[in-house]
Amino acid sequence: MTHCILVGAPVDEGQRRPGCLMGPAAYRVAGLARTLSDLGHTVEDRGDVAPTTPRELTCANPAVHHLPEVVAWTEALSAAAATAMSDGLPIFMGGDHSLSLGTVAGVASHAMAAGRPLFVLWLDAHSDFHTVETTSSGNLHGTPMAYAAGRMGFDPFPPFPAPVPGENICLFGIRSVDPAEHAMLEATEITVSDMRVLDEQGIAAPLRAFLDRVQAENGLLHVSLDVDFLDPSVAPAVGTTVPGGTTFREAHLVCELLHESGLVTSLDLVELNPFLDDRGKTARLMVDLVGSMMGRKVFDRPTRSF
C-alpha cells in the first residue's frame, strides 16, 4: 500500500492554447482518487498549488512569454514537491509541462537530502530540451528537461538543485525534436528511446534496461507522463498532437512494467486540455494509466461503453 498525495498544478502559462488549467479538476472528476483507493492505496488530496504574485522579470529572448508567471509556478511547485516527497508518492495533476520545472526541482532537492540519485523517465512526444535562451516559440513547456539536466541559459529561474546526470535520464517515445534540440541531446549521455527504437525493439526491452539502472543504484524515479506520449487517436485532449504515438496497450504496458518495478517515487500528469477532449475520454484514459502504474492488472480492466 502506498500513500498517494494528489497535488493540483493548474499551470496554463507555459504554452499558448488555453485549457490546461482545467486539468486538475478533470482528473478529480474522472475518479483518480477513487481509482487509487480501490487499489488499496491511501489518498490525500492537497488541493491546488497557488503561486505567489509574479514579480517583474525579464530575459534576453524576446520570444519568451509569461516568464514571471512560470518562474512563480516553478518556485511554488518546487516547494510543494519537496514537502510531498517526504510524506508519500506525490502525483502532480497538471497543467502544461512547464509545471515540471518546479516538480522535478523539488524532487531533486528531496533526493539530494536523502543521499540517493534521481532518475527521470520522460514519457513524451517531445524532448523539451530548449532553454529560456534557445526557445524560438517562447513556450516554456518546452524547457523542463534541459533545466533538470543543468543546462545553462535559465536566468532568471532559480538554479536547479543537483542537476540530473544525463545517464539518469530516459526520453521515451519521443518523435518531435527540432534540429537545435537534437544537436544538444547528442552531446549528452541521455538515453533516447524514440518511436523508431520502440518500433524495432518493442516497449519492454528499452524500458527494462533503464529500470535496471535505477534499481542498481537505489535511485528515486520521477515519471513525467505527457498526454501526447499517446497517439492522438486515443488521447485527443492535448494542444500538441503528434501522430505516431503509443497505442492504448503500449501505454498500459509501460505503466504495468513501472508498477512491477516498484521504483516510481513521483509522477507528473501533464498537458491534459479538457476543452479539447471528447466526453472526458482522455482524462479517463490517463486515470486508467495511473491505475496500471499503481497495480491494476490487465484482466481487472472494466468494460466501458462510451
C-alpha positions as CSV (number, residue, x, y, z in Angstrom):
1,M,0.0,0.0,0.0
2,T,1.2,3.5,-0.9
3,H,0.2,6.8,0.4
4,C,-0.6,8.8,-2.7
5,I,-0.6,12.6,-2.5
6,L,-2.6,14.5,-5.1
7,V,-1.3,17.9,-5.9
8,G,-3.1,20.1,-8.4
9,A,-0.9,22.3,-10.7
10,P,-3.3,24.3,-12.9
11,V,-0.5,25.8,-15.0
12,D,-1.5,27.3,-18.3
13,E,1.2,29.8,-19.0
14,G,3.9,27.5,-20.5
15,Q,2.2,27.4,-23.9
16,R,-0.4,29.4,-25.8
17,R,-3.5,27.3,-26.0
18,P,-5.8,27.9,-23.0
19,G,-7.3,25.0,-21.2
20,C,-4.6,23.1,-19.3
21,L,-5.5,24.9,-16.1
22,M,-8.7,22.8,-16.0
23,G,-6.6,19.6,-15.9
24,P,-6.6,19.0,-12.1
25,A,-10.4,19.3,-11.9
26,A,-10.7,16.9,-14.8
27,Y,-8.6,14.3,-13.0
28,R,-10.7,14.6,-9.9
29,V,-13.9,14.3,-11.9
30,A,-12.5,11.3,-13.8
31,G,-12.1,9.5,-10.5
32,L,-8.3,9.5,-9.9
33,A,-8.7,9.3,-6.1
34,R,-11.3,6.6,-6.3
35,T,-9.1,4.5,-8.7
36,L,-6.2,4.7,-6.3
37,S,-8.2,3.9,-3.2
38,D,-9.9,0.9,-4.9
39,L,-6.4,-0.5,-5.5
40,G,-5.8,-0.3,-1.7
41,H,-3.8,2.8,-1.5
42,T,-4.4,5.7,0.8
43,V,-5.1,9.1,-0.9
44,E,-4.6,12.6,0.3
45,D,-5.7,15.5,-1.9
46,R,-3.8,18.6,-1.0
47,G,-5.7,20.8,-3.4
48,D,-4.2,23.1,-6.0
49,V,-0.9,24.9,-5.5
50,A,-1.2,28.7,-5.7
51,P,1.9,30.6,-6.7
52,T,2.9,33.9,-5.2
53,T,2.2,37.1,-7.1
54,P,4.6,37.2,-10.0
55,R,7.4,39.7,-9.8
56,E,8.9,41.7,-12.6
57,L,11.4,39.6,-14.5
58,T,13.0,39.8,-17.9
59,C,15.2,37.7,-20.2
60,A,17.2,38.3,-23.3
61,N,15.0,36.2,-25.6
62,P,12.1,38.4,-26.8
63,A,10.0,35.3,-27.9
64,V,9.6,34.1,-24.3
65,H,6.1,34.9,-22.8
66,H,4.7,34.6,-19.3
67,L,8.2,34.4,-17.8
68,P,7.2,35.9,-14.4
69,E,4.3,33.6,-14.0
70,V,6.2,30.5,-14.9
71,V,9.0,31.4,-12.5
72,A,6.4,31.9,-9.8
73,W,4.9,28.5,-10.5
74,T,8.3,26.9,-10.5
75,E,9.1,28.2,-7.1
76,A,5.7,27.2,-5.6
77,L,5.7,23.7,-7.1
78,S,9.3,23.0,-6.1
79,A,8.4,23.7,-2.5
80,A,5.2,21.7,-2.7
81,A,7.1,18.7,-4.3
82,A,9.9,18.7,-1.8
83,T,7.3,18.6,1.1
84,A,5.2,15.9,-0.5
85,M,8.1,13.7,-1.2
86,S,8.7,13.3,2.5
87,D,5.1,12.1,3.1
88,G,4.4,9.7,0.3
89,L,4.2,9.4,-3.5
90,P,3.1,12.7,-5.0
91,I,1.0,12.8,-8.2
92,F,1.1,16.2,-9.7
93,M,-2.0,16.9,-11.8
94,G,-1.4,19.4,-14.5
95,G,-1.3,21.8,-16.1
96,D,1.1,22.1,-19.0
97,H,4.5,20.6,-19.0
98,S,6.2,23.8,-17.6
99,L,5.0,22.6,-14.2
100,S,7.8,20.0,-14.3
101,L,10.3,22.9,-14.0
102,G,9.1,23.0,-10.4
103,T,8.1,19.4,-9.6
104,V,11.4,17.9,-10.8
105,A,13.4,20.6,-8.9
106,G,11.5,19.8,-5.7
107,V,12.0,16.0,-6.2
108,A,15.7,16.7,-6.9
109,S,16.0,18.6,-3.6
110,H,14.5,15.7,-1.7
111,A,16.8,13.2,-3.4
112,M,19.8,15.2,-2.6
113,A,18.8,15.5,1.0
114,A,18.1,11.7,1.1
115,G,21.5,11.0,-0.4
116,R,20.0,9.0,-3.3
117,P,20.4,9.5,-7.1
118,L,17.4,10.9,-9.0
119,F,16.3,9.3,-12.3
120,V,13.8,10.8,-14.7
121,L,11.6,8.9,-17.2
122,W,10.2,11.4,-19.7
123,L,7.1,9.9,-21.5
124,D,6.5,12.5,-24.2
125,A,6.4,13.2,-27.9
126,H,8.9,16.0,-27.3
127,S,12.3,16.2,-25.7
128,D,11.6,19.5,-24.0
129,F,15.3,20.3,-24.2
130,H,15.3,24.0,-25.0
131,T,16.4,26.7,-22.6
132,V,15.0,30.2,-22.0
133,E,17.7,31.5,-24.3
134,T,17.2,29.0,-27.2
135,T,13.4,28.6,-27.5
136,S,12.1,30.1,-30.7
137,S,8.4,29.6,-29.8
138,G,8.8,31.2,-26.4
139,N,6.7,28.4,-24.9
140,L,8.4,27.4,-21.6
141,H,6.7,24.0,-21.5
142,G,9.5,23.0,-24.0
143,T,12.3,23.6,-21.4
144,P,11.9,21.5,-18.3
145,M,14.1,18.6,-19.3
146,A,17.0,20.9,-20.1
147,Y,16.5,22.7,-16.8
148,A,16.7,19.4,-14.9
149,A,19.8,18.3,-16.8
150,G,21.6,21.5,-15.6
151,R,21.9,23.3,-19.0
152,M,22.9,26.9,-18.9
153,G,20.6,29.6,-20.1
154,F,17.9,29.6,-17.5
155,D,18.2,33.1,-15.9
156,P,16.2,34.3,-14.1
157,F,15.0,30.9,-12.9
158,P,16.4,29.7,-9.6
159,P,19.4,27.4,-10.1
160,F,18.3,23.8,-10.4
161,P,19.3,21.8,-7.3
162,A,21.6,18.9,-8.0
163,P,21.1,18.6,-11.8
164,V,20.2,15.1,-13.0
165,P,23.2,13.4,-14.8
166,G,22.4,12.6,-18.4
167,E,22.8,8.8,-17.8
168,N,20.0,9.1,-15.3
169,I,17.5,10.4,-17.9
170,C,15.5,8.5,-20.4
171,L,13.4,10.2,-23.1
172,F,10.9,7.5,-24.0
173,G,8.5,7.6,-27.0
174,I,9.7,10.9,-28.4
175,R,9.1,11.7,-32.1
176,S,9.2,15.5,-32.4
177,V,12.6,17.1,-31.8
178,D,13.8,20.2,-33.6
179,P,17.4,20.4,-35.0
180,A,18.8,22.5,-32.2
181,E,17.5,20.2,-29.5
182,H,18.8,17.2,-31.5
183,A,22.3,18.6,-31.6
184,M,22.2,19.4,-27.9
185,L,21.0,15.9,-27.0
186,E,23.7,14.3,-29.0
187,A,26.3,16.0,-26.7
188,T,24.7,14.3,-23.6
189,E,24.6,10.9,-22.1
190,I,20.8,10.9,-22.1
191,T,19.1,7.7,-23.2
192,V,16.8,8.5,-26.2
193,S,14.3,5.7,-26.8
194,D,12.3,7.3,-29.6
195,M,9.5,5.8,-31.5
196,R,11.9,4.2,-34.0
197,V,13.6,2.4,-31.1
198,L,10.3,1.3,-29.8
199,D,9.1,0.1,-33.2
200,E,12.2,-2.0,-33.6
201,Q,12.7,-3.3,-30.0
202,G,9.3,-3.1,-28.5
203,I,8.3,-1.3,-25.3
204,A,9.6,-3.8,-22.7
205,A,13.3,-4.2,-23.5
206,P,14.4,-0.5,-23.6
207,L,12.3,0.3,-20.5
208,R,13.5,-2.6,-18.5
209,A,17.1,-1.7,-19.3
210,F,16.6,1.8,-17.9
211,L,14.7,0.5,-14.8
212,D,17.5,-2.0,-14.2
213,R,19.9,1.0,-13.8
214,V,17.5,2.8,-11.4
215,Q,17.4,-0.3,-9.3
216,A,21.1,-1.0,-9.4
217,E,21.8,2.5,-8.0
218,N,18.9,2.5,-5.4
219,G,17.6,5.6,-7.2
220,L,14.4,7.6,-6.9
221,L,12.4,7.6,-10.1
222,H,10.4,10.5,-11.3
223,V,8.0,9.8,-14.1
224,S,6.6,12.6,-16.2
225,L,3.6,11.4,-18.4
226,D,2.6,13.8,-21.1
227,V,-0.8,13.2,-22.9
228,D,1.0,13.4,-26.2
229,F,3.0,10.4,-25.4
230,L,-0.1,8.6,-26.6
231,D,-1.3,8.7,-30.2
232,P,-3.9,11.5,-30.7
233,S,-6.4,8.9,-32.0
234,V,-6.7,7.6,-28.4
235,A,-5.9,10.7,-26.5
236,P,-7.1,13.8,-28.3
237,A,-7.2,16.3,-25.4
238,V,-3.8,17.9,-26.0
239,G,-2.7,21.0,-27.8
240,T,0.5,19.5,-29.2
241,T,-0.7,16.4,-31.1
242,V,2.0,14.4,-32.9
243,P,0.9,11.4,-35.0
244,G,2.6,8.0,-34.4
245,G,2.4,7.9,-30.6
246,T,1.9,4.9,-28.4
247,T,-1.2,2.9,-28.6
248,F,-3.7,2.2,-25.7
249,R,-2.0,-1.2,-24.9
250,E,1.6,0.1,-25.4
251,A,1.0,2.9,-22.9
252,H,-0.6,0.5,-20.4
253,L,2.3,-1.9,-20.8
254,V,4.7,0.9,-19.8
255,C,2.6,1.6,-16.7
256,E,2.3,-2.1,-15.8
257,L,6.1,-2.5,-16.1
258,L,6.6,0.5,-13.9
259,H,4.4,-0.9,-11.3
260,E,6.2,-4.3,-11.4
261,S,9.5,-2.5,-10.9
262,G,8.3,-0.9,-7.7
263,L,10.6,2.0,-8.4
264,V,8.3,5.0,-9.1
265,T,8.5,7.6,-6.4
266,S,6.8,10.6,-8.0
267,L,4.6,11.3,-11.0
268,D,3.6,14.2,-13.3
269,L,0.4,14.1,-15.4
270,V,0.7,16.9,-17.9
271,E,-0.7,18.6,-20.9
272,L,-4.4,17.5,-20.5
273,N,-6.6,20.1,-22.0
274,P,-10.2,19.2,-21.1
275,F,-11.5,21.8,-23.5
276,L,-10.2,19.6,-26.4
277,D,-11.5,16.3,-25.0
278,D,-14.3,14.0,-26.3
279,R,-16.7,13.4,-23.3
280,G,-13.7,13.0,-20.9
281,K,-12.2,10.2,-23.0
282,T,-8.6,11.4,-22.5
283,A,-9.0,12.2,-18.8
284,R,-10.4,8.7,-18.1
285,L,-7.6,7.1,-20.1
286,M,-4.9,9.0,-18.1
287,V,-6.6,7.9,-14.9
288,D,-6.7,4.3,-16.1
289,L,-2.9,4.6,-16.9
290,V,-2.3,5.7,-13.3
291,G,-4.3,2.7,-12.2
292,S,-2.0,0.4,-14.2
293,M,1.1,2.1,-12.7
294,M,-0.3,1.6,-9.2
295,G,-1.2,-2.1,-9.6
296,R,-4.3,-2.7,-11.7
297,K,-3.8,-5.8,-13.8
298,V,-4.9,-6.1,-17.4
299,F,-7.7,-8.6,-16.5
300,D,-9.1,-6.2,-13.9
301,R,-10.0,-3.6,-16.6
302,P,-13.7,-2.7,-16.6
303,T,-15.8,-2.9,-19.7
304,R,-17.0,0.6,-20.8
305,S,-19.5,1.9,-23.2
306,F,-18.5,5.4,-24.4
